[in-house]
Every structure is written in structure tokens, then in C-alpha cells.
Amino acid sequence: MNLKIQIRLATAVFMALGAVLIAVSIFYLTGGPRVAAVIAGACGTAAGVLLLGKLAGSIQAGITRLGGIARDVAEGSLSPADGLDGLNGGRGEFAGLARSFQSIAADLYHKTEEERLLRLKAEEQAWINDRVSELALRMQGTVHLQEASRLFVAGLASAVGASFGALYVLEGGAARFSAGYAYDEEALSGQAFRLGSGLVGQCALDGQPVYLEGLPSDYFRIRSGLGETLPKALLLMPIRHEDRIMAVAELALTGSLRERERRFAERAGANMGTLINTLSDVARIDSLLKETSLQKEELEAQTEELQAQTQELRAQTEELEAQKEEIEAQAEELRAQTEELLESNLELKREQERTEAQKREIETQAEELRVQAEELKLQAEKLLESNEGLKREKEQTEAQKFEIAAQADELAAQTEELRAQSEELLESNRKLKHEKEHTEAQKLEIQAQAEEIRMAAQYKSEFLANVSHELRTPLNSLLILSQILAENREGNLGTKQLEYVHTIFSAGKDLLQLIDEILDLAKLEVGKMAAVLEPVRLSDVRLQMLRHFEQQAKKKGLRFEAQSDSRLPEWLMTDGHRLQQILNNLLTNALKFTEQGAVTLSVRLSGEEVIFAVSDTGIGIPADKLGHIFEAFQQADGTTSRRYGGTGLGLTICRELASLLGGRIEVETAEGKGSTFSLHLPAAEPPEGVSLVAAASELPPLPEAGPADERANPGFRESFVPDISIANPKLLQYSDLDDDRNDLEPGDHVLLIIEDDSEFAGILLRLARQRGFKAIVAFQGDQGLALAHAYKPDSIVLDLHLPVLDGWSIISRLKSRPDLRHIPVHVISTTDENQQSLAMGALGFWKKPGDQNELEAAFLQIETYIRRRVKNLLIVEDNADLRKSLVEFIESPDVRVIAAGTGREALERLGALHFDCMVLDLGLADISGFDLLEQIKTNRKLQTLPVIIYTGKELTKTDEQRIRHYAENIVIKNVKSIERLYDETALYLHRRLRDLPPDKQQLIEKLHNPEAAFAGKRIMLVDDDMRNIFALSSVLEGYNMDIRFAQNGKEALALLESEGPVELMFMDIMMPEMDGYETMQRIRQMSEYDGLVMIALTARAMEEDRLKCLEAGASDYISKPINTTQLVTVLKAWLIR
């Protein structure tokens, strides 16, 4: 029965019973029946009420159940079948309503489930897109494949939750390890799999991903600082670009790989494949560009060489043209004189012809008169026979005869006048001929005078050369012997005697300077000095003058300033050597004539000129002397009692050199107030297309790196300074600062601070203590060097500009001693001399003034270097056997050697690890060593990396120029022997001598100890002057050398034939019987002496003399007088190889 019928029935029953009860009770019943009727009515009513209550409960329950179901469906927590089973089988409204609700719920559930699935897919896709975008951003801007690989593996592993990752890039038919995440470098570095070899090779071959779970316990372990665990799964995934496999990624996971992580890996792999292809193309294009650039540079170098040859030929041609023009001018002059004489002769000839014509005309007229006279005579004779009537005609005829005679006399007078004119013309002709002969005689006389002048110049040049030889030869002995005495090896000279020796040496050096000035002036006068134009960096000139004269000014209590105009060009086309010579002269004079105040060098641009102005606050120049200061041997005060010494040649040479450079020198002065000398030079910049590296074309060849004391050093001035006595107790006394030298204990890290500024030294002392160092302070260079010998500190902080002994000399002496060369030196300076200090073996450079952070960074670098016991060395060599032998030769417990066979591999190593030094072969297979240097130069992190060139190829002049070019920005050395290579690596790695193997200790000591290296070497001295032989042998015998003597070339040849070969020969040039040139030529013609080292000795200081010696067969060249340091340096260079 449905709900509607139940409700109607209950309502009818209820109403009927109520009506019956009301009717009966009112109309029919009384008493008991009435009561029964009432009870019956009440029962009916009760039944109706109960029926209605049941019906209401049923309705309420159904409605409540349906409401709950509707709420669950609305909330999405009910599936279409949940909670409806009890209603689906019934009938009626509630059953129908339930079925309707079931249909609605099913529809809502399906829609909700579809929306949930779509949302999950969207969230998964968004997650994948976010991770892919994040990884792409991390790799954005990456230009190196190794860096991109590292970022990709790290990002991929982080996104999928992998604890290990590696990327293998396909190169040359094999998958090579490129980068990793949480990997063991020693295990994976250099690993490669051929296609089909192992899972990596198989994945690269098939191009299908490999996913493994349930890995065995001994397969691989993932390690962290706290422990290790086994990976649960392994994924190998191919990286594609279009249809090509570019790489294989390998991931180790501690859990299972979810679908979204797999899809992310595929998406990221596709992007990485495109990036690998792009970077490969870029690298290939870059390689082609660099190869093209190198070919272009080589072509430019060849072009420059051809241009130089062309310019030389052009110069010769111009010289010949000038001579030709001079000859043509003389010929033209002679031609003009000849033509003038010819014209005069022609004029005379014409006058003579006119005279002859007039003479013939007169003769003709005379002949006509004679004929006429005969005719008249005949007529007269006829008339005489006539009658007297004709007498008057006869008289008339007589009168005509007298008239004709008068005309004949007049014609004779004219003929006489013409004859006189002819004689006068002949006399004029004779005079012209005499003048021509006189002109010819004057021309011959002028030519003879020119020849005399040329011969006089030649005689002067020869005389000066001979005088130079005669002066330098005894001067050579004087300087060498005074240096030997100053060393006082036997300790038998007192302080006063050593002062005498120093005075002798100083006087000899002054005499040598005078000789050099006279020779310079002579070369200028005879035109044998030519300007060699080259690009000169003006900032370098200013810094060089500042470095050279700052300490000299400080010693005199003067200020020295070097200023420059911001508008100056960077480069100036001039002769750099002559410019430096002029400035040296002007600044030396300024310091000499200034007692207080300042000396200033200012460089500024004025119109088309660069002006170098040297100003001082000295004595000035009197007005009456101003016109004579540029004359040779002239001074403002030329009296015998003058206060300032000198020859007066300096300004003369400066004036001539300025003229040689196309400029001039001007002077402004006020007596008692000071002077300003201004050098004006044309502001000529290098033309476009001229490589600025070409400035090195006139430099000597790049030398092989030698010991530290042999290195070129712009701050070191050649002067006679005796070795500092490191045992002098005065040098070890306490400084004004209370340092830690009295509190040192074993195990302390000792820092030596050498700084003349007491305030700044105090700052350094406090910083050192804060960093855990024990510090010792020295205010002078000699004190610092003595303290370094005494305490052997762990590190040194060194100022370059120090009193007594400058920082350059300290570095040089430290690095030349095997027991001190390992100490890291951190250089501090007010000028930017970073590259030079690093090249000499310094650890770092700090330019003051600077901030606190930079100073703390410098101390952190020192501390880190001291605590890091193992240093990293990179060897880049394409020859596998040589690479292996170099690694075995250098590697030791304190040096980790990593080798690379290609330039690309070297760049990857440099990007992944920190290296303290690099050994480079220029002839690499994939890229040029110069290309590798270029990339190092452009990377700021690598600019302080010392690079040692060790190559088997012969370096051309262009190669040496390029190396010099890179040396301006990076630390670079060139070595040719494996012993020198070991020595240089030990220097830059700061290796302690006692930590080296015994055989390597002997090697280092041999390189730096001339006594041991020179002992027993057979040397021949060939010189005709016994004083030179005595002086040189005194030096060489001190090194236990075996010395042979010869006084001329013939004796030298005889000694070689009788006593056999020697290892080195010193050859004097000017000798009797057979000079040095001929002797060297004859020795070179003997095949057994083709490699004999011959050092030419000559007192001639001309450039052509040096070239002539080398052309004759000399290996090297030394100009007298010989400095003992220079002599030992040459011996080291040629005997220790």
C-alpha cells in the first residue's frame, strides 16, 4: 500500500469514528452504551493517531535517510552504491525517490571523479613544467658542456629524489663520463663505455630506458656523512636530440620511481639533448673560429714580417734614391754649367760668323769699288782722248773717286772695330772656360772635404770604440776584483778597507756611465743612432718611473709624484727605450739639484703633442746660464768649487734624443725656486691594423725560466750591494711594535710582516693574531730578510717599497735560496704590480689602500694555503707516454697531479677543481695551447694561476710575442728542461725542500748552488790582456772550475787540438794575430765543435758589434766591463741545462 492510500484511509477512519461517536453520544445513547461508544470512539481515534504516528515516523526516517544520502553525495564521500541497498528493493515514493537519488549520485560521482583525475593530471603536469622550467633556468647562459652536464644531473637528481646521478656524453663512439651528482671522482673520472658495453653502453645503443628494482646488496652504496644505504632502484635513460642519442643519464634512487618523475626525466632529457647538440655545435663553431683566428694571426704576423722587410727595402730604396737625387742634382748643376758654356760658345761662334759675314761684305764692296775704279779709269782714258768739253766730267769723276776712297777708309775702320769685338769675345770665352775649370776644381775640393768629413766621422767612431775598449778593459778588471774583495770571503778586510773597496767600485761605475754617455753622444753626432718606433703604453711609462725613483726620492726626504692626464691616449708610437733614457736623465737631474720639496713627473695631452714635464723645487738655473745648459760638457756651475758633480752631457743627449724622436725639450726656470723641463713628442697613436703585440718585436727572445735571482725584475736596479749579513744581531733586534717573536712555541703558525709604515704594520699584527698567527714585524728590508733566515716563518706579508732593501730584492733572494723558497709571500703595494710579483713566485697581491674585507680575504688565502697540505697540479700534454712520465716524475704525497690530454679536457678540469699550477704543452691535438691561454686570460678566477710552458716544439718569434702578450694578464713561464720544470713547479707550489725526495733535493740544490753545479767544468779564456784573464779566472776558480788560457785565436785553436774540447769558451774580440771573429768562425767550421758554447767579450758597445759577434758564431754576448752577477747568470744559463 502506497503512502497516499494509507494517509487517506487513516484520515477517513479517524473522521468516521469521530462522527459516529459524536452522533451516538448525542442522539441515541445514554449510560453504559454511551460509555462504550465513547470508548470505541476513543479507540478509533487512538488507532488513527497511532497509524498517523507510524506514518509520520516512516516519512521522517525516509526523509532523514534521503537527506543524509544527499549530503554525502554533495560532499563527494558517497559512491553511487553506498547506503542505497535498503531502498532499491522497495516500492513506493521513497523507493522511486531513492532511485532518483541513485541516478543523481552516480552522475555526480562520475563527474567528480573525472574532475579529480583531471586536477591530478594538471597538478602533475604543472609539477613537471615547474621542474623543467627551474632546470632550464639553472642551465640558462651555460656555455660549457661540463658545467651544463653538472647542473642537469644535479637538477634531475634533486627533482626525482635520486641520491646519485651521472651523465655520460657520446663522443667518438663511446659514452664518456661528463658530470655527476654525489659521485666518487676517482672512481668515475675518465670512465667511458663503448656502445653495447654494460647497461650504459646498451642504453646508448638501444635508445630505450632501463629501470631496475631489487638491486643486489653489493651493487652500489649511497654514502653520506652519517652513514650509507643501498639504492632501491636504478634508472638509465637515453638523452635524445631528434633521432640521435646524445647522452645517457643514470640515477640511483632509495625508493620507487613514480610516473610523474619518469615523465619529468623524459622532458628534461629532451631539453638536455637539444642543449648538448647546441653546445657541441657552438664548440665546433668556436673551434673553427679560433682556428681561423689563429690562421689570421699567423697571416698577420707573416704580413707584418713582409711589411717589415718591405719597409727595410723601402728605406734602402729611399736611401739609394736620395743618393741618386744628390748625384742627379750634381749632374744637373754640371749640365747647367756646360749648357751655359755651350750657349756662350754658340754666341761667340755666331758673333764670329757675323764678323766674317761683315768682312766678306766689306771685301765684296771693296771688290766692287775696285771694278768701278777700273771702269772709271777706262772712262777717264777715253775722256782724256775727248775734247776739252769733257774736262769738267773728268774733274767730277775725280771727285767721285775721292769720295769712294773715303768710303773705303770708313769700311776699313769698321772692319778693325769688328776685329776688336771678335778678340774681346774670344777673351770672354777664355774667361768662361777658366771659370768652368775653377768650378770643377771647387766641386772636386768639396767632394774631397766630404770624404774627409766621412773619414773623420769613421775615424772618430773607430777612435771612440778603441778608446772604449782601452778604457773598459782595465775597468773590467777593476770592477770584478773590487767585487771579489767586497765579498771578503776570507774575512781579513776591516770595515775601513771595505769602504775603500766600495769607493773604488762606485768610482768605476761612474766612469763607466761617463763612457756610455760619450758613446751615446758620438753615435748621435755621426748619425748611427736610429729611432725604433713601437707602441708604448703610457701608463706603463708612468708606473716604471714611479717605481724607479720613488725610493730614491724618499731617501733624500723628497716627495716624488707621477701624474697623468685622463685624456691621454693609451698608446704612443715612439721609441720606448729612448723615451725612458730621456726621462731617466731629467728625473736624475731633478733629484740631484733638489734638497727639499718635491719632484713631479706629469704626462698630459696638448693639441697634437704629448708633454712629459719634470718639475722640481730645486736651485733653478740663472738666466745667463740658460742658453748653455744643453751644450756638451756645460753646466750652470762649471767652476772647480761647484757643489754638484756631473759631466754636463745628460741634457745634451736628451736634446739630441728628443730631436731623434721628432720632438723637442723646453725649459722654464727661476733661480732659487726650481725648474720644469718639458719633453714634447708627437701624439702619434699606433695605426689601425698594427697589433700592439708588435711592440715586442724588438725585444730579445723570450728567455728560458731560470732561478728567481735571474728573472727580469723592473723594480731591481743593477747596483753594487754586498750580501746582507743575516747573522748580524742588530738586524734581529726587536721592532718598535711588541710582536710575538719571544712567545713562539712548536706548532705555531708564524707570520713575518715586513712593512715600513708602523701604523699599518700594527693593523696587520692585530689581524694576524685574530686569525691565530704568531707575528714578527720588521720595518726595513734587510731586517725582514734576516728574520726570514732566522725564524723560517710559515708565510710572509711583504711591502715592495722598503728602506735599505726593497721588496723586489727580498723576493728575489728568498726564491733563490732552497731553504726559504717554499715560504708563501703575499705582496702589498701602492702600485698595481700584481702580475710581476706573482711571476716571481708570490702567493698573492693586495693593493693598498683597501678595505677591511680585502685585507681579511688576503689573510684567509694565506691561512687556507698553509692548512691545505696537498697541492693540485694540472699537466696538459697530448703525448700519452710523456704525460705519464711527467706525472711519475713530479707526483708525491704533497702534490696531486692530474693529467689532461686535450685542451677541452683541461678546461673541464679547471672548471671542476682548484689548481695551484698548470704545465702546458702548446701543441695540443684539439685546440691550440694559445687558445687555452686565451680562455684562461678571460676567466678572472684563473688569471692568478701560474702557467709553465713545457713544449717540444721550437718557438718562433711570433710564438714568443704571443706568450709575452698573455704574460701581461696571466702568470706564465717558459722552460725547456725537465729539471727546470720540476724547479718551477716546486716554486709555485711552495714545496719545502726537506719534504722532497732525496734525489729531487739534490736536483734543486744543483740548480741553485753554482759552486756545486760549476765544479769541474772545463772553461777556456781567450784574451790578450792578462789583467782580464787574472780577473775572470779569480771569479771562476772560486767555483772550482778547470780553467785554460789562450792569448789569441791561434793559441785557442792549438789548445783545442792538443788538450781536447771544453764545455764553454769566453772569447775576446780584439786580439793580435787572429781576432775573435775569425777564431769563432774557424771553430764553427769544425763539426765536433758545432755545439760548443762561445761567449763573446768585447768593450765595443755598438749594436752592430753585437750582431757581428752572433753572426761569427757566438752563442751569447757580454759587454765589458763584466759584472760578476751577470757572469754567473750567463754561466748558469749555458752550463745548467
C-alpha positions, 0 to 999 in steps of 0.5 A, spaced: 500 500 500 502 506 497 503 512 502 497 516 499 492 510 500 494 509 507 494 517 509 487 517 506 484 511 509 487 513 516 484 520 515 477 517 513 477 512 519 479 517 524 473 522 521 468 516 521 469 514 528 469 521 530 462 522 527 459 516 529 461 517 536 459 524 536 452 522 533 451 516 538 453 520 544 448 525 542 442 522 539 441 515 541 445 513 547 445 514 554 449 510 560 453 504 559 452 504 551 454 511 551 460 509 555 462 504 550 461 508 544 465 513 547 470 508 548 470 505 541 470 512 539 476 513 543 479 507 540 478 509 533 481 515 534 487 512 538 488 507 532 488 513 527 493 517 531 497 511 532 497 509 524 498 517 523 504 516 528 507 510 524 506 514 518 509 520 520 515 516 523 516 512 516 516 519 512 521 522 517 526 516 517 525 516 509 526 523 509 532 523 514 535 517 510 534 521 503 537 527 506 543 524 509 544 520 502 544 527 499 549 530 503 554 525 502 553 525 495 554 533 495 560 532 499 563 527 494 564 521 500 558 517 497 559 512 491 553 511 487 552 504 491 553 506 498 547 506 503 542 505 497 541 497 498 535 498 503 531 502 498 532 499 491 528 493 493 522 497 495 516 500 492 513 506 493 515 514 493 521 513 497 523 507 493 522 511 486 525 517 490 531 513 492 532 511 485 532 518 483 537 519 488 541 513 485 541 516 478 543 523 481 549 520 485 552 516 480 552 522 475 555 526 480 560 521 482 562 520 475 563 527 474 567 528 480 571 523 479 573 525 472 574 532 475 579 529 480 583 525 475 583 531 471 586 536 477 591 530 478 593 530 471 594 538 471 597 538 478 602 533 475 603 536 469 604 543 472 609 539 477 613 537 471 613 544 467 615 547 474 621 542 474 623 543 467 622 550 467 627 551 474 632 546 470 632 550 464 633 556 468 639 553 472 642 551 465 640 558 462 647 562 459 651 555 460 656 555 455 660 549 457 658 542 456 661 540 463 658 545 467 651 544 463 652 536 464 653 538 472 647 542 473 642 537 469 644 531 473 644 535 479 637 538 477 634 531 475 637 528 481 634 533 486 627 533 482 626 525 482 629 524 489 635 520 486 641 520 491 646 519 485 646 521 478 651 521 472 651 523 465 655 520 460 656 524 453 657 520 446 663 522 443 667 518 438 663 512 439 663 511 446 659 514 452 664 518 456 663 520 463 661 528 463 658 530 470 655 527 476 651 528 482 654 525 489 659 521 485 666 518 487 671 522 482 676 517 482 672 512 481 668 515 475 673 520 472 675 518 465 670 512 465 667 511 458 663 505 455 663 503 448 656 502 445 653 495 447 658 495 453 654 494 460 647 497 461 650 504 459 653 502 453 646 498 451 642 504 453 646 508 448 645 503 443 638 501 444 635 508 445 630 505 450 630 506 458 632 501 463 629 501 470 631 496 475 628 494 482 631 489 487 638 491 486 643 486 489 646 488 496 653 489 493 651 493 487 652 500 489 652 504 496 649 511 497 654 514 502 653 520 506 656 523 512 652 519 517 652 513 514 650 509 507 644 505 504 643 501 498 639 504 492 632 501 491 632 502 484 636 504 478 634 508 472 638 509 465 635 513 460 637 515 453 638 523 452 635 524 445 636 530 440 631 528 434 633 521 432 640 521 435 642 519 442 646 524 445 647 522 452 645 517 457 643 519 464 643 514 470 640 515 477 640 511 483 634 512 487 632 509 495 625 508 493 620 507 487 620 511 481 613 514 480 610 516 473 610 523 474 618 523 475 619 518 469 615 523 465 619 529 468 626 525 466 623 524 459 622 532 458 628 534 461 632 529 457 629 532 451 631 539 453 638 536 455 639 533 448 637 539 444 642 543 449 648 538 448 647 538 440 647 546 441 653 546 445 657 541 441 655 545 435 657 552 438 664 548 440 665 546 433 663 553 431 668 556 436 673 551 434 673 553 427 673 560 429 679 560 433 682 556 428 681 561 423 683 566 428 689 563 429 690 562 421 689 570 421 694 571 426 699 567 423 697 571 416 698 577 420 704 576 423 707 573 416 704 580 413 707 584 418 714 580 417 713 582 409 711 589 411 717 589 415 722 587 410 718 591 405 719 597 409 727 595 410 727 595 402 723 601 402 728 605 406 734 602 402 730 604 396 729 611 399 736 611 401 739 609 394 734 614 391 736 620 395 743 618 393 741 618 386 737 625 387 744 628 390 748 625 384 742 627 379 742 634 382 750 634 381 749 632 374 744 637 373 748 643 376 754 640 371 749 640 365 747 647 367 754 649 367 756 646 360 749 648 357 751 655 359 758 654 356 755 651 350 750 657 349 756 662 350 760 658 345 754 658 340 754 666 341 761 667 340 761 662 334 755 666 331 758 673 333 764 670 329 760 668 323 757 675 323 764 678 323 766 674 317 759 675 314 761 683 315 768 682 312 766 678 306 761 684 305 766 689 306 771 685 301 765 684 296 764 692 296 771 693 296 771 688 290 766 692 287 769 699 288 775 696 285 771 694 278 768 701 278 775 704 279 777 700 273 771 702 269 772 709 271 779 709 269 777 706 262 772 712 262 777 717 264 782 714 258 777 715 253 775 722 256 782 724 256 782 722 248 775 727 248 775 734 247 776 739 252 768 739 253 769 733 257 774 736 262 769 738 267 766 730 267 773 728 268 774 733 274 767 730 277 769 723 276 775 725 280 771 727 285 767 721 285 773 717 286 775 721 292 769 720 295 769 712 294 776 712 297 773 715 303 768 710 303 773 705 303 777 708 309 770 708 313 769 700 311 776 699 313 775 702 320 769 698 321 772 692 319 778 693 325 772 695 330 769 688 328 776 685 329 776 688 336 769 685 338 771 678 335 778 678 340 774 681 346 769 675 345 774 670 344 777 673 351 770 672 354 770 665 352 777 664 355 774 667 361 768 662 361 772 656 360 777 658 366 771 659 370 768 652 368 775 649 370 775 653 377 768 650 378 770 643 377 776 644 381 771 647 387 766 641 386 772 636 386 775 640 393 768 639 396 767 632 394 774 631 397 772 635 404 766 630 404 770 624 404 774 627 409 768 629 413 766 621 412 773 619 414 773 623 420 766 621 422 769 613 421 775 615 424 772 618 430 767 612 431 773 607 430 777 612 435 771 612 440 770 604 440 778 603 441 778 608 446 772 604 449 775 598 449 782 601 452 778 604 457 773 598 459 778 593 459 782 595 465 775 597 468 773 590 467 778 588 471 777 593 476 770 592 477 770 584 478 776 584 483 773 590 487 767 585 487 771 579 489 774 583 495 767 586 497 765 579 498 771 578 503 770 571 503 776 570 507 774 575 512 781 579 513 778 586 510 776 591 516 770 595 515 775 601 513 778 597 507 771 595 505 769 602 504 775 603 500 773 597 496 766 600 495 769 607 493 773 604 488 767 600 485 762 606 485 768 610 482 768 605 476 761 605 475 761 612 474 766 612 469 763 607 466 756 611 465 761 617 463 763 612 457 756 610 455 754 617 455 760 619 450 758 613 446 751 615 446 753 622 444 758 620 438 753 615 435 748 621 435 753 626 432 755 621 426 748 619 425 748 611 427 743 612 432 736 610 429 729 611 432 725 604 433 718 606 433 713 601 437 707 602 441 708 604 448 703 604 453 703 610 457 701 608 463 706 603 463 711 609 462 708 612 468 708 606 473 716 604 471 718 611 473 714 611 479 717 605 481 724 607 479 725 613 483 720 613 488 725 610 493 730 614 491 726 620 492 724 618 499 731 617 501 733 624 500 726 626 504 723 628 497 716 627 495 716 624 488 709 624 484 707 621 477 701 624 474 697 623 468 692 626 464 685 622 463 685 624 456 691 621 454 691 616 449 693 609 451 698 608 446 704 612 443 708 610 437 715 612 439 721 609 441 720 606 448 727 605 450 729 612 448 723 615 451 725 612 458 733 614 457 730 621 456 726 621 462 731 617 466 736 623 465 731 629 467 728 625 473 736 624 475 737 631 474 731 633 478 733 629 484 740 631 484 739 639 484 733 638 489 734 638 497 727 639 499 720 639 496 718 635 491 719 632 484 713 631 479 713 627 473 706 629 469 704 626 462 698 630 459 695 631 452 696 638 448 693 639 441 697 634 437 703 633 442 704 629 448 708 633 454 712 629 459 714 635 464 719 634 470 718 639 475 722 640 481 723 645 487 730 645 486 736 651 485 733 653 478 738 655 473 740 663 472 738 666 466 745 667 463 746 660 464 740 658 460 742 658 453 748 653 455 745 648 459 744 643 453 751 644 450 756 638 451 760 638 457 756 645 460 753 646 466 750 652 470 756 651 475 762 649 471 767 652 476 772 647 480 768 649 487 761 647 484 757 643 489 754 638 484 758 633 480 756 631 473 759 631 466 754 636 463 752 631 457 745 628 460 741 634 457 745 634 451 743 627 449 736 628 451 736 634 446 739 630 441 734 624 443 728 628 443 730 631 436 731 623 434 724 622 436 721 628 432 720 632 438 723 637 442 725 639 450 723 646 453 725 649 459 722 654 464 726 656 470 727 661 476 733 661 480 732 659 487 725 656 486 726 650 481 725 648 474 720 644 469 723 641 463 718 639 458 719 633 453 714 634 447 713 628 442 708 627 437 701 624 439 702 619 434 697 613 436 699 606 433 695 605 426 689 601 425 691 594 423 698 594 427 697 589 433 700 592 439 703 585 440 708 588 435 711 592 440 715 586 442 718 585 436 724 588 438 725 585 444 730 579 445 727 572 445 723 570 450 728 567 455 728 560 458 725 560 466 731 560 470 732 561 478 728 567 481 735 571 482 735 571 474 728 573 472 727 580 469 725 584 475 723 592 473 723 594 480 731 591 481 736 596 479 743 593 477 747 596 483 753 594 487 750 591 494 754 586 498 750 580 501 746 582 507 749 579 513 743 575 516 747 573 522 748 580 524 744 581 531 742 588 530 738 586 524 734 581 529 733 586 534 726 587 536 721 592 532 718 598 535 711 594 535 711 588 541 710 582 536 710 575 538 717 573 536 719 571 544 712 567 545 713 562 539 712 555 541 712 548 536 706 548 532 705 555 531 703 558 525 708 564 524 707 570 520 713 575 518 710 582 516 715 586 513 712 593 512 715 600 513 709 604 515 708 602 523 701 604 523 699 599 518 704 594 520 700 594 527 693 593 523 696 587 520 699 584 527 692 585 530 689 581 524 694 576 524 693 574 531 685 574 530 686 569 525 691 565 530 698 567 527 704 568 531 707 575 528 714 578 527 714 585 524 720 588 521 720 595 518 726 595 513 728 590 508 734 587 510 731 586 517 725 582 514 730 578 510 734 576 516 728 574 520 726 570 514 733 566 515 732 566 522 725 564 524 723 560 517 716 563 518 710 559 515 708 565 510 710 572 509 706 579 508 711 583 504 711 591 502 715 592 495 717 599 497 722 598 503 728 602 506 735 599 505 732 593 501 726 593 497 721 588 496 723 586 489 730 584 492 727 580 498 723 576 493 728 575 489 733 572 494 728 568 498 726 564 491 733 563 490 735 560 496 732 552 497 731 553 504 726 559 504 723 558 497 717 554 499 715 560 504 708 563 501 709 571 500 703 575 499 705 582 496 702 589 498 703 595 494 701 602 492 702 600 485 698 595 481 704 590 480 700 584 481 702 580 475 710 581 476 710 579 483 706 573 482 711 571 476 716 571 481 713 566 485 708 570 490 702 567 493 698 573 492 697 581 491 693 586 495 693 593 493 693 598 498 689 602 500 683 597 501 678 595 505 677 591 511 674 585 507 680 585 502 685 585 507 681 579 511 680 575 504 688 576 503 689 573 510 684 567 509 688 565 502 694 565 506 691 561 512 687 556 507 694 555 503 698 553 509 692 548 512 691 545 505 697 540 505 696 537 498 697 541 492 693 540 485 697 540 479 694 540 472 699 537 466 696 538 459 700 534 454 697 530 448 703 525 448 700 519 452 707 516 454 710 523 456 704 525 460 705 519 464 712 520 465 711 527 467 706 525 472 711 519 475 716 524 475 713 530 479 707 526 483 708 525 491 704 525 497 704 533 497 702 534 490 696 531 486 697 531 479 692 530 474 693 529 467 689 532 461 690 530 454 686 535 450 685 542 451 677 541 452 679 536 457 683 541 461 678 546 461 673 541 464 678 540 469 679 547 471 672 548 471 671 542 476 677 543 481 682 548 484 689 548 481 695 551 484 699 550 477 698 548 470 704 545 465 702 546 458 704 543 452 702 548 446 701 543 441 695 540 443 691 535 438 684 539 439 685 546 440 691 550 440 695 551 447 694 559 445 687 558 445 687 555 452 691 561 454 686 565 451 680 562 455 684 562 461 686 570 460 678 571 460 676 567 466 678 572 472 678 566 477 684 563 473 688 569 471 692 568 478 694 561 476 701 560 474 702 557 467 709 553 465 710 552 458 713 545 457 713 544 449 717 540 444 716 544 439 721 550 437 718 557 438 718 562 433 718 569 434 711 570 433 710 564 438 714 568 443 710 575 442 704 571 443 706 568 450 709 575 452 702 578 450 698 573 455 704 574 460 701 581 461 694 578 464 696 571 466 702 568 470 706 564 465 713 561 464 717 558 459 722 552 460 725 547 456 728 542 461 725 537 465 729 539 471 727 546 470 720 544 470 720 540 476 724 547 479 718 551 477 713 547 479 716 546 486 716 554 486 709 555 485 707 550 489 711 552 495 714 545 496 719 545 502 725 542 500 726 537 506 719 534 504 722 532 497 725 526 495 732 525 496 734 525 489 729 531 487 733 535 493 739 534 490 736 536 483 734 543 486 740 544 490 744 543 483 740 548 480 741 553 485 748 552 488 753 554 482 759 552 486 756 545 486 753 545 479 760 549 476 765 544 479 769 541 474 767 544 468 772 545 463 772 553 461 777 556 456 779 564 456 781 567 450 784 574 451 790 578 450 790 582 456 792 578 462 789 583 467 782 580 464 784 573 464 787 574 472 780 577 473 775 572 470 779 566 472 779 569 480 771 569 479 771 562 476 776 558 480 772 560 486 767 555 483 772 550 482 772 550 475 778 547 470 780 553 467 785 554 460 788 560 457 789 562 450 792 569 448 789 569 441 785 565 436 791 561 434 793 559 441 785 557 442 785 553 436 792 549 438 789 548 445 783 545 442 787 540 438 792 538 443 788 538 450 781 536 447 774 540 447 771 544 453 764 545 455 764 553 454 769 558 451 769 566 453 772 569 447 775 576 446 774 580 440 780 584 439 786 580 439 793 580 435 794 575 430 787 572 429 781 576 432 775 573 435 771 573 429 775 569 425 777 564 431 769 563 432 768 562 425 774 557 424 771 553 430 764 553 427 767 550 421 769 544 425 763 539 426 765 536 433 765 543 435 758 545 432 755 545 439 760 548 443 758 554 447 762 561 445 761 567 449 763 573 446 767 579 450 768 585 447 768 593 450 765 595 443 758 597 445 755 598 438 749 594 436 752 592 430 758 589 434 753 585 437 750 582 431 757 581 428 759 577 434 752 572 433 753 572 426 761 569 427 758 564 431 757 566 438 752 563 442 751 569 447 754 576 448 757 580 454 759 587 454 765 589 458 766 591 463 763 584 466 759 584 472 760 578 476 752 577 477 751 577 470 757 572 469 754 567 473 747 568 470 750 567 463 754 561 466 748 558 469 744 559 463 749 555 458 752 550 463 745 548 467 741 545 462 
